């Protein structure tokens, strides 16, 4: 099974999705945890550098990324 690839439209960087429904847990900072309670996060990995990034799923899906056709 091949992972879907996504490209950042502005930078051209290609990523794979690690998770689309991650939740933030920050028990050492209750205010941070409360602020982001219920926010879904997308975890994605740069194919070239292997670096991992995270951003709110709503932001990931707002049009700045596009699926790469194989």
C-alpha positions as CSV (number, residue, x, y, z in Angstrom):
1,X,0.0,0.0,0.0
2,X,1.5,3.3,-1.1
3,X,1.0,6.4,1.1
4,X,-0.8,9.4,-0.5
5,X,1.6,12.3,-1.3
6,X,0.8,15.9,-0.8
7,X,2.6,19.0,-2.1
8,X,2.7,22.4,-0.5
9,X,1.6,24.7,-3.3
10,X,3.9,27.6,-2.5
11,X,7.1,25.7,-1.6
12,X,6.6,22.7,-3.8
13,X,7.7,20.4,-0.9
14,X,6.2,16.9,-1.0
15,X,4.9,15.2,2.2
16,X,3.3,12.0,3.4
17,X,0.6,12.1,6.0
18,X,1.4,10.3,9.2
19,X,-1.9,11.1,11.0
20,X,-5.0,13.2,10.2
21,X,-6.7,13.1,13.6
22,X,-4.1,13.6,16.2
23,X,-5.0,15.4,19.4
24,X,-2.8,17.6,21.5
25,X,-2.1,16.6,25.1
26,X,-0.2,19.0,27.3
27,X,-0.7,18.1,30.9
28,X,2.2,20.4,32.0
29,X,0.4,23.5,30.6
30,X,-3.3,23.2,31.2
31,X,-4.0,26.5,29.4
32,X,-2.5,25.2,26.2
33,X,-4.4,21.9,26.5
34,X,-7.6,23.8,27.1
35,X,-7.0,26.2,24.2
36,X,-6.5,23.3,21.7
37,X,-9.0,20.9,23.3
38,X,-10.8,19.1,20.5
39,X,-8.6,20.5,17.7
40,X,-7.6,17.8,15.2
41,X,-4.0,17.9,14.0
42,X,-2.4,16.6,10.8
43,X,1.1,15.1,11.3
44,X,3.0,15.0,8.0
45,X,6.6,14.1,7.0
46,X,8.8,15.7,4.3
47,X,9.7,13.0,1.8
48,X,13.1,14.6,1.0
49,X,14.4,15.5,4.5
50,X,12.3,13.1,6.6
51,X,11.4,16.0,9.0
52,X,8.0,15.7,10.7
53,X,5.6,18.7,11.0
54,X,2.2,19.2,12.6
55,X,-0.5,21.8,11.9
56,X,-4.3,21.9,12.6
57,X,-6.1,19.7,10.1
58,X,-8.4,22.6,9.1
59,X,-5.3,24.5,8.1
60,X,-3.8,21.6,6.2
61,X,-7.0,21.3,4.3
62,X,-7.6,25.0,3.5
63,X,-6.1,24.8,0.0
64,X,-2.4,25.3,0.6
65,X,-1.6,21.6,0.0
66,X,-2.6,19.5,-3.1
67,X,-2.6,15.8,-3.6
68,X,0.1,14.6,-5.9
69,X,-1.1,12.4,-8.7
70,X,1.0,9.3,-9.2
